[in-house]
Amino acid sequence: MADEEKEEKKSSGGLLPIINTVLLILVLGVGGFVAWTLIQNNQPAETSDGAPTETVETKLPEVEVEDPDAVPVEMEIDGLTINLANDNRFLRTKILLILRSEEDKVRLSSTVGAATVKDRIITVVSGKKFEEIRTPAGKNDLKSELIYRINKDFQPYKPVKKMFFTDFVSQ
């Protein structure tokens, strides 16, 4: 009886590693096929001449041509007092926006437009720490981010060309 159990263990012990090996090869094969399929789907399609086609992700934004004779339109945002991300720090600022056209001024001066611009400024600035905005480079980065975010809110118009801090006091 003991001999029969030993023989059964030997025979089943030899079959288990083979099953494990086959399953491992099968799992690696399926995983490799899925990875290969995903990689093939992410590559840009090619045209008949072998050049890649432009997709939404790969297309570069078109350069905007400014009219040199256009008169800049100004819009002032007065008296914003914003708590900074630091403890007990705040920023009091006035901002001058240079807009692309009179239509943009009307769009941004409307009740909803003005509220959107002020909300965007408050949201962005309140997330900044004093150390981030106290240097000239920090102020330039803040201007760039504000211009980008405001223009994003009013797409496809991109109303803001430039931004100037006419008052910038932090305490």
Biotite code that builds the C-alpha atoms (Angstrom):
import biotite.structure as struc

atoms = struc.array([
    struc.Atom([0.000, 0.000, 0.000], chain_id="A", res_id=1, res_name="MET", atom_name="CA", element="C"),
    struc.Atom([2.830, 2.393, 0.864], chain_id="A", res_id=2, res_name="ALA", atom_name="CA", element="C"),
    struc.Atom([4.524, 1.542, -2.406], chain_id="A", res_id=3, res_name="ASP", atom_name="CA", element="C"),
    struc.Atom([1.370, 2.405, -4.382], chain_id="A", res_id=4, res_name="GLU", atom_name="CA", element="C"),
    struc.Atom([1.089, 5.850, -2.709], chain_id="A", res_id=5, res_name="GLU", atom_name="CA", element="C"),
    struc.Atom([4.748, 6.621, -3.494], chain_id="A", res_id=6, res_name="LYS", atom_name="CA", element="C"),
    struc.Atom([4.202, 5.686, -7.134], chain_id="A", res_id=7, res_name="GLU", atom_name="CA", element="C"),
    struc.Atom([1.117, 7.947, -7.352], chain_id="A", res_id=8, res_name="GLU", atom_name="CA", element="C"),
    struc.Atom([3.024, 10.880, -5.832], chain_id="A", res_id=9, res_name="LYS", atom_name="CA", element="C"),
    struc.Atom([5.895, 10.372, -8.255], chain_id="A", res_id=10, res_name="LYS", atom_name="CA", element="C"),
    struc.Atom([3.624, 10.227, -11.272], chain_id="A", res_id=11, res_name="SER", atom_name="CA", element="C"),
    struc.Atom([1.572, 13.276, -10.260], chain_id="A", res_id=12, res_name="SER", atom_name="CA", element="C"),
    struc.Atom([4.722, 15.140, -9.153], chain_id="A", res_id=13, res_name="GLY", atom_name="CA", element="C"),
    struc.Atom([6.115, 14.839, -12.674], chain_id="A", res_id=14, res_name="GLY", atom_name="CA", element="C"),
    struc.Atom([2.940, 16.135, -14.287], chain_id="A", res_id=15, res_name="LEU", atom_name="CA", element="C"),
    struc.Atom([2.533, 19.298, -12.166], chain_id="A", res_id=16, res_name="LEU", atom_name="CA", element="C"),
    struc.Atom([5.708, 21.074, -13.383], chain_id="A", res_id=17, res_name="PRO", atom_name="CA", element="C"),
    struc.Atom([4.701, 20.394, -16.991], chain_id="A", res_id=18, res_name="ILE", atom_name="CA", element="C"),
    struc.Atom([1.240, 21.897, -16.427], chain_id="A", res_id=19, res_name="ILE", atom_name="CA", element="C"),
    struc.Atom([2.793, 24.938, -14.716], chain_id="A", res_id=20, res_name="ASN", atom_name="CA", element="C"),
    struc.Atom([5.224, 25.433, -17.604], chain_id="A", res_id=21, res_name="THR", atom_name="CA", element="C"),
    struc.Atom([2.451, 25.219, -20.204], chain_id="A", res_id=22, res_name="VAL", atom_name="CA", element="C"),
    struc.Atom([0.306, 27.717, -18.270], chain_id="A", res_id=23, res_name="LEU", atom_name="CA", element="C"),
    struc.Atom([3.264, 30.101, -17.888], chain_id="A", res_id=24, res_name="LEU", atom_name="CA", element="C"),
    struc.Atom([3.984, 29.994, -21.617], chain_id="A", res_id=25, res_name="ILE", atom_name="CA", element="C"),
    struc.Atom([0.302, 30.554, -22.379], chain_id="A", res_id=26, res_name="LEU", atom_name="CA", element="C"),
    struc.Atom([0.040, 33.568, -20.017], chain_id="A", res_id=27, res_name="VAL", atom_name="CA", element="C"),
    struc.Atom([3.260, 35.114, -21.380], chain_id="A", res_id=28, res_name="LEU", atom_name="CA", element="C"),
    struc.Atom([2.059, 34.603, -24.946], chain_id="A", res_id=29, res_name="GLY", atom_name="CA", element="C"),
    struc.Atom([-1.315, 36.251, -24.315], chain_id="A", res_id=30, res_name="VAL", atom_name="CA", element="C"),
    struc.Atom([0.335, 39.116, -22.392], chain_id="A", res_id=31, res_name="GLY", atom_name="CA", element="C"),
    struc.Atom([2.843, 39.680, -25.188], chain_id="A", res_id=32, res_name="GLY", atom_name="CA", element="C"),
    struc.Atom([0.074, 39.704, -27.801], chain_id="A", res_id=33, res_name="PHE", atom_name="CA", element="C"),
    struc.Atom([-1.973, 42.253, -25.822], chain_id="A", res_id=34, res_name="VAL", atom_name="CA", element="C"),
    struc.Atom([1.094, 44.481, -25.340], chain_id="A", res_id=35, res_name="ALA", atom_name="CA", element="C"),
    struc.Atom([1.967, 44.266, -29.041], chain_id="A", res_id=36, res_name="TRP", atom_name="CA", element="C"),
    struc.Atom([-1.622, 45.146, -30.020], chain_id="A", res_id=37, res_name="THR", atom_name="CA", element="C"),
    struc.Atom([-1.668, 48.185, -27.720], chain_id="A", res_id=38, res_name="LEU", atom_name="CA", element="C"),
    struc.Atom([1.669, 49.410, -29.058], chain_id="A", res_id=39, res_name="ILE", atom_name="CA", element="C"),
    struc.Atom([0.489, 49.020, -32.652], chain_id="A", res_id=40, res_name="GLN", atom_name="CA", element="C"),
    struc.Atom([-2.688, 51.026, -31.924], chain_id="A", res_id=41, res_name="ASN", atom_name="CA", element="C"),
    struc.Atom([-0.706, 53.944, -30.414], chain_id="A", res_id=42, res_name="ASN", atom_name="CA", element="C"),
    struc.Atom([1.574, 54.408, -33.422], chain_id="A", res_id=43, res_name="GLN", atom_name="CA", element="C"),
    struc.Atom([0.544, 57.141, -35.880], chain_id="A", res_id=44, res_name="PRO", atom_name="CA", element="C"),
    struc.Atom([-0.824, 55.957, -39.169], chain_id="A", res_id=45, res_name="ALA", atom_name="CA", element="C"),
    struc.Atom([1.334, 56.390, -42.257], chain_id="A", res_id=46, res_name="GLU", atom_name="CA", element="C"),
    struc.Atom([0.298, 57.730, -45.623], chain_id="A", res_id=47, res_name="THR", atom_name="CA", element="C"),
    struc.Atom([1.025, 55.895, -48.863], chain_id="A", res_id=48, res_name="SER", atom_name="CA", element="C"),
    struc.Atom([4.349, 57.743, -49.233], chain_id="A", res_id=49, res_name="ASP", atom_name="CA", element="C"),
    struc.Atom([5.527, 56.475, -45.826], chain_id="A", res_id=50, res_name="GLY", atom_name="CA", element="C"),
    struc.Atom([5.198, 59.791, -43.964], chain_id="A", res_id=51, res_name="ALA", atom_name="CA", element="C"),
    struc.Atom([3.207, 59.775, -40.709], chain_id="A", res_id=52, res_name="PRO", atom_name="CA", element="C"),
    struc.Atom([-0.177, 61.480, -40.860], chain_id="A", res_id=53, res_name="THR", atom_name="CA", element="C"),
    struc.Atom([-1.112, 64.310, -38.529], chain_id="A", res_id=54, res_name="GLU", atom_name="CA", element="C"),
    struc.Atom([-3.497, 63.468, -35.736], chain_id="A", res_id=55, res_name="THR", atom_name="CA", element="C"),
    struc.Atom([-5.106, 65.684, -33.115], chain_id="A", res_id=56, res_name="VAL", atom_name="CA", element="C"),
    struc.Atom([-2.378, 64.696, -30.644], chain_id="A", res_id=57, res_name="GLU", atom_name="CA", element="C"),
    struc.Atom([0.537, 65.305, -33.027], chain_id="A", res_id=58, res_name="THR", atom_name="CA", element="C"),
    struc.Atom([-0.688, 68.468, -34.746], chain_id="A", res_id=59, res_name="LYS", atom_name="CA", element="C"),
    struc.Atom([1.196, 71.592, -33.735], chain_id="A", res_id=60, res_name="LEU", atom_name="CA", element="C"),
    struc.Atom([-0.905, 74.632, -32.884], chain_id="A", res_id=61, res_name="PRO", atom_name="CA", element="C"),
    struc.Atom([-1.072, 77.239, -35.575], chain_id="A", res_id=62, res_name="GLU", atom_name="CA", element="C"),
    struc.Atom([0.850, 80.430, -34.952], chain_id="A", res_id=63, res_name="VAL", atom_name="CA", element="C"),
    struc.Atom([-1.461, 83.359, -34.466], chain_id="A", res_id=64, res_name="GLU", atom_name="CA", element="C"),
    struc.Atom([-0.680, 86.304, -36.682], chain_id="A", res_id=65, res_name="VAL", atom_name="CA", element="C"),
    struc.Atom([-1.152, 89.598, -34.894], chain_id="A", res_id=66, res_name="GLU", atom_name="CA", element="C"),
    struc.Atom([-2.426, 92.609, -36.765], chain_id="A", res_id=67, res_name="ASP", atom_name="CA", element="C"),
    struc.Atom([0.277, 95.262, -36.307], chain_id="A", res_id=68, res_name="PRO", atom_name="CA", element="C"),
    struc.Atom([-2.258, 98.088, -36.775], chain_id="A", res_id=69, res_name="ASP", atom_name="CA", element="C"),
    struc.Atom([-4.661, 96.746, -34.160], chain_id="A", res_id=70, res_name="ALA", atom_name="CA", element="C"),
    struc.Atom([-5.140, 99.032, -31.179], chain_id="A", res_id=71, res_name="VAL", atom_name="CA", element="C"),
    struc.Atom([-4.726, 97.150, -27.895], chain_id="A", res_id=72, res_name="PRO", atom_name="CA", element="C"),
    struc.Atom([-7.867, 96.985, -25.804], chain_id="A", res_id=73, res_name="VAL", atom_name="CA", element="C"),
    struc.Atom([-7.367, 97.326, -22.054], chain_id="A", res_id=74, res_name="GLU", atom_name="CA", element="C"),
    struc.Atom([-9.427, 95.951, -19.205], chain_id="A", res_id=75, res_name="MET", atom_name="CA", element="C"),
    struc.Atom([-8.561, 96.609, -15.572], chain_id="A", res_id=76, res_name="GLU", atom_name="CA", element="C"),
    struc.Atom([-9.394, 94.309, -12.692], chain_id="A", res_id=77, res_name="ILE", atom_name="CA", element="C"),
    struc.Atom([-9.265, 96.324, -9.491], chain_id="A", res_id=78, res_name="ASP", atom_name="CA", element="C"),
    struc.Atom([-8.730, 95.431, -5.900], chain_id="A", res_id=79, res_name="GLY", atom_name="CA", element="C"),
    struc.Atom([-8.408, 91.693, -5.576], chain_id="A", res_id=80, res_name="LEU", atom_name="CA", element="C"),
    struc.Atom([-7.342, 90.503, -2.135], chain_id="A", res_id=81, res_name="THR", atom_name="CA", element="C"),
    struc.Atom([-6.458, 86.818, -2.141], chain_id="A", res_id=82, res_name="ILE", atom_name="CA", element="C"),
    struc.Atom([-5.293, 84.508, 0.643], chain_id="A", res_id=83, res_name="ASN", atom_name="CA", element="C"),
    struc.Atom([-2.158, 82.635, -0.362], chain_id="A", res_id=84, res_name="LEU", atom_name="CA", element="C"),
    struc.Atom([-1.478, 78.975, 0.343], chain_id="A", res_id=85, res_name="ALA", atom_name="CA", element="C"),
    struc.Atom([0.827, 79.969, 3.236], chain_id="A", res_id=86, res_name="ASN", atom_name="CA", element="C"),
    struc.Atom([-0.456, 80.658, 6.722], chain_id="A", res_id=87, res_name="ASP", atom_name="CA", element="C"),
    struc.Atom([-1.440, 84.293, 7.338], chain_id="A", res_id=88, res_name="ASN", atom_name="CA", element="C"),
    struc.Atom([-0.266, 85.565, 3.924], chain_id="A", res_id=89, res_name="ARG", atom_name="CA", element="C"),
    struc.Atom([-2.352, 87.396, 1.385], chain_id="A", res_id=90, res_name="PHE", atom_name="CA", element="C"),
    struc.Atom([-1.904, 89.234, -1.882], chain_id="A", res_id=91, res_name="LEU", atom_name="CA", element="C"),
    struc.Atom([-3.571, 92.493, -2.858], chain_id="A", res_id=92, res_name="ARG", atom_name="CA", element="C"),
    struc.Atom([-3.334, 93.095, -6.581], chain_id="A", res_id=93, res_name="THR", atom_name="CA", element="C"),
    struc.Atom([-4.647, 95.093, -9.504], chain_id="A", res_id=94, res_name="LYS", atom_name="CA", element="C"),
    struc.Atom([-4.356, 93.595, -12.947], chain_id="A", res_id=95, res_name="ILE", atom_name="CA", element="C"),
    struc.Atom([-4.403, 95.157, -16.403], chain_id="A", res_id=96, res_name="LEU", atom_name="CA", element="C"),
    struc.Atom([-5.394, 92.793, -19.203], chain_id="A", res_id=97, res_name="LEU", atom_name="CA", element="C"),
    struc.Atom([-4.491, 93.560, -22.814], chain_id="A", res_id=98, res_name="ILE", atom_name="CA", element="C"),
    struc.Atom([-7.198, 92.018, -24.976], chain_id="A", res_id=99, res_name="LEU", atom_name="CA", element="C"),
    struc.Atom([-7.261, 91.207, -28.683], chain_id="A", res_id=100, res_name="ARG", atom_name="CA", element="C"),
    struc.Atom([-10.433, 93.100, -29.652], chain_id="A", res_id=101, res_name="SER", atom_name="CA", element="C"),
    struc.Atom([-13.400, 95.140, -28.453], chain_id="A", res_id=102, res_name="GLU", atom_name="CA", element="C"),
    struc.Atom([-15.575, 92.024, -28.763], chain_id="A", res_id=103, res_name="GLU", atom_name="CA", element="C"),
    struc.Atom([-13.318, 90.308, -26.251], chain_id="A", res_id=104, res_name="ASP", atom_name="CA", element="C"),
    struc.Atom([-13.718, 93.239, -23.867], chain_id="A", res_id=105, res_name="LYS", atom_name="CA", element="C"),
    struc.Atom([-17.491, 92.977, -24.126], chain_id="A", res_id=106, res_name="VAL", atom_name="CA", element="C"),
    struc.Atom([-17.269, 89.208, -23.602], chain_id="A", res_id=107, res_name="ARG", atom_name="CA", element="C"),
    struc.Atom([-15.054, 89.551, -20.502], chain_id="A", res_id=108, res_name="LEU", atom_name="CA", element="C"),
    struc.Atom([-16.902, 92.574, -19.104], chain_id="A", res_id=109, res_name="SER", atom_name="CA", element="C"),
    struc.Atom([-20.256, 90.831, -19.023], chain_id="A", res_id=110, res_name="SER", atom_name="CA", element="C"),
    struc.Atom([-21.444, 89.677, -15.619], chain_id="A", res_id=111, res_name="THR", atom_name="CA", element="C"),
    struc.Atom([-20.599, 86.037, -16.270], chain_id="A", res_id=112, res_name="VAL", atom_name="CA", element="C"),
    struc.Atom([-17.331, 86.908, -18.037], chain_id="A", res_id=113, res_name="GLY", atom_name="CA", element="C"),
    struc.Atom([-16.073, 89.165, -15.253], chain_id="A", res_id=114, res_name="ALA", atom_name="CA", element="C"),
    struc.Atom([-17.029, 86.610, -12.624], chain_id="A", res_id=115, res_name="ALA", atom_name="CA", element="C"),
    struc.Atom([-15.264, 83.873, -14.581], chain_id="A", res_id=116, res_name="THR", atom_name="CA", element="C"),
    struc.Atom([-12.061, 85.931, -14.908], chain_id="A", res_id=117, res_name="VAL", atom_name="CA", element="C"),
    struc.Atom([-12.014, 86.895, -11.211], chain_id="A", res_id=118, res_name="LYS", atom_name="CA", element="C"),
    struc.Atom([-12.787, 83.342, -10.142], chain_id="A", res_id=119, res_name="ASP", atom_name="CA", element="C"),
    struc.Atom([-9.976, 81.988, -12.309], chain_id="A", res_id=120, res_name="ARG", atom_name="CA", element="C"),
    struc.Atom([-7.497, 84.526, -10.888], chain_id="A", res_id=121, res_name="ILE", atom_name="CA", element="C"),
    struc.Atom([-8.531, 83.812, -7.293], chain_id="A", res_id=122, res_name="ILE", atom_name="CA", element="C"),
    struc.Atom([-8.422, 80.048, -7.826], chain_id="A", res_id=123, res_name="THR", atom_name="CA", element="C"),
    struc.Atom([-4.947, 80.065, -9.368], chain_id="A", res_id=124, res_name="VAL", atom_name="CA", element="C"),
    struc.Atom([-3.371, 82.613, -7.010], chain_id="A", res_id=125, res_name="VAL", atom_name="CA", element="C"),
    struc.Atom([-4.828, 81.086, -3.843], chain_id="A", res_id=126, res_name="SER", atom_name="CA", element="C"),
    struc.Atom([-3.054, 77.841, -4.710], chain_id="A", res_id=127, res_name="GLY", atom_name="CA", element="C"),
    struc.Atom([0.339, 79.579, -4.818], chain_id="A", res_id=128, res_name="LYS", atom_name="CA", element="C"),
    struc.Atom([2.750, 79.949, -1.944], chain_id="A", res_id=129, res_name="LYS", atom_name="CA", element="C"),
    struc.Atom([4.416, 83.264, -1.190], chain_id="A", res_id=130, res_name="PHE", atom_name="CA", element="C"),
    struc.Atom([7.815, 81.790, -2.070], chain_id="A", res_id=131, res_name="GLU", atom_name="CA", element="C"),
    struc.Atom([6.547, 80.924, -5.560], chain_id="A", res_id=132, res_name="GLU", atom_name="CA", element="C"),
    struc.Atom([5.378, 84.433, -6.478], chain_id="A", res_id=133, res_name="ILE", atom_name="CA", element="C"),
    struc.Atom([7.807, 86.736, -4.695], chain_id="A", res_id=134, res_name="ARG", atom_name="CA", element="C"),
    struc.Atom([10.524, 86.616, -7.374], chain_id="A", res_id=135, res_name="THR", atom_name="CA", element="C"),
    struc.Atom([10.286, 88.221, -10.831], chain_id="A", res_id=136, res_name="PRO", atom_name="CA", element="C"),
    struc.Atom([10.422, 84.761, -12.417], chain_id="A", res_id=137, res_name="ALA", atom_name="CA", element="C"),
    struc.Atom([7.592, 83.638, -10.149], chain_id="A", res_id=138, res_name="GLY", atom_name="CA", element="C"),
    struc.Atom([5.477, 86.626, -11.169], chain_id="A", res_id=139, res_name="LYS", atom_name="CA", element="C"),
    struc.Atom([6.119, 85.907, -14.860], chain_id="A", res_id=140, res_name="ASN", atom_name="CA", element="C"),
    struc.Atom([5.151, 82.268, -14.372], chain_id="A", res_id=141, res_name="ASP", atom_name="CA", element="C"),
    struc.Atom([1.987, 83.384, -12.585], chain_id="A", res_id=142, res_name="LEU", atom_name="CA", element="C"),
    struc.Atom([1.115, 85.760, -15.460], chain_id="A", res_id=143, res_name="LYS", atom_name="CA", element="C"),
    struc.Atom([1.662, 83.013, -18.029], chain_id="A", res_id=144, res_name="SER", atom_name="CA", element="C"),
    struc.Atom([-0.485, 80.571, -16.098], chain_id="A", res_id=145, res_name="GLU", atom_name="CA", element="C"),
    struc.Atom([-3.277, 83.118, -15.622], chain_id="A", res_id=146, res_name="LEU", atom_name="CA", element="C"),
    struc.Atom([-3.292, 84.065, -19.317], chain_id="A", res_id=147, res_name="ILE", atom_name="CA", element="C"),
    struc.Atom([-3.399, 80.391, -20.286], chain_id="A", res_id=148, res_name="TYR", atom_name="CA", element="C"),
    struc.Atom([-6.210, 79.551, -17.849], chain_id="A", res_id=149, res_name="ARG", atom_name="CA", element="C"),
    struc.Atom([-8.355, 82.582, -18.725], chain_id="A", res_id=150, res_name="ILE", atom_name="CA", element="C"),
    struc.Atom([-7.957, 81.941, -22.457], chain_id="A", res_id=151, res_name="ASN", atom_name="CA", element="C"),
    struc.Atom([-8.847, 78.290, -21.881], chain_id="A", res_id=152, res_name="LYS", atom_name="CA", element="C"),
    struc.Atom([-12.087, 79.367, -20.163], chain_id="A", res_id=153, res_name="ASP", atom_name="CA", element="C"),
    struc.Atom([-13.105, 81.435, -23.197], chain_id="A", res_id=154, res_name="PHE", atom_name="CA", element="C"),
    struc.Atom([-12.076, 79.057, -25.971], chain_id="A", res_id=155, res_name="GLN", atom_name="CA", element="C"),
    struc.Atom([-11.948, 79.297, -28.937], chain_id="A", res_id=156, res_name="PRO", atom_name="CA", element="C"),
    struc.Atom([-11.502, 83.074, -28.624], chain_id="A", res_id=157, res_name="TYR", atom_name="CA", element="C"),
    struc.Atom([-8.283, 83.424, -26.558], chain_id="A", res_id=158, res_name="LYS", atom_name="CA", element="C"),
    struc.Atom([-9.113, 86.998, -25.585], chain_id="A", res_id=159, res_name="PRO", atom_name="CA", element="C"),
    struc.Atom([-6.075, 87.849, -23.398], chain_id="A", res_id=160, res_name="VAL", atom_name="CA", element="C"),
    struc.Atom([-2.825, 88.801, -25.134], chain_id="A", res_id=161, res_name="LYS", atom_name="CA", element="C"),
    struc.Atom([-0.872, 90.169, -22.178], chain_id="A", res_id=162, res_name="LYS", atom_name="CA", element="C"),
    struc.Atom([-1.265, 90.774, -18.481], chain_id="A", res_id=163, res_name="MET", atom_name="CA", element="C"),
    struc.Atom([0.342, 93.329, -16.205], chain_id="A", res_id=164, res_name="PHE", atom_name="CA", element="C"),
    struc.Atom([0.293, 93.595, -12.435], chain_id="A", res_id=165, res_name="PHE", atom_name="CA", element="C"),
    struc.Atom([-0.302, 97.286, -11.737], chain_id="A", res_id=166, res_name="THR", atom_name="CA", element="C"),
    struc.Atom([-0.334, 96.698, -7.980], chain_id="A", res_id=167, res_name="ASP", atom_name="CA", element="C"),
    struc.Atom([1.199, 93.693, -6.238], chain_id="A", res_id=168, res_name="PHE", atom_name="CA", element="C"),
    struc.Atom([1.406, 93.795, -2.439], chain_id="A", res_id=169, res_name="VAL", atom_name="CA", element="C"),
    struc.Atom([1.812, 90.673, -0.363], chain_id="A", res_id=170, res_name="SER", atom_name="CA", element="C"),
    struc.Atom([1.858, 90.528, 3.394], chain_id="A", res_id=171, res_name="GLN", atom_name="CA", element="C"),
])
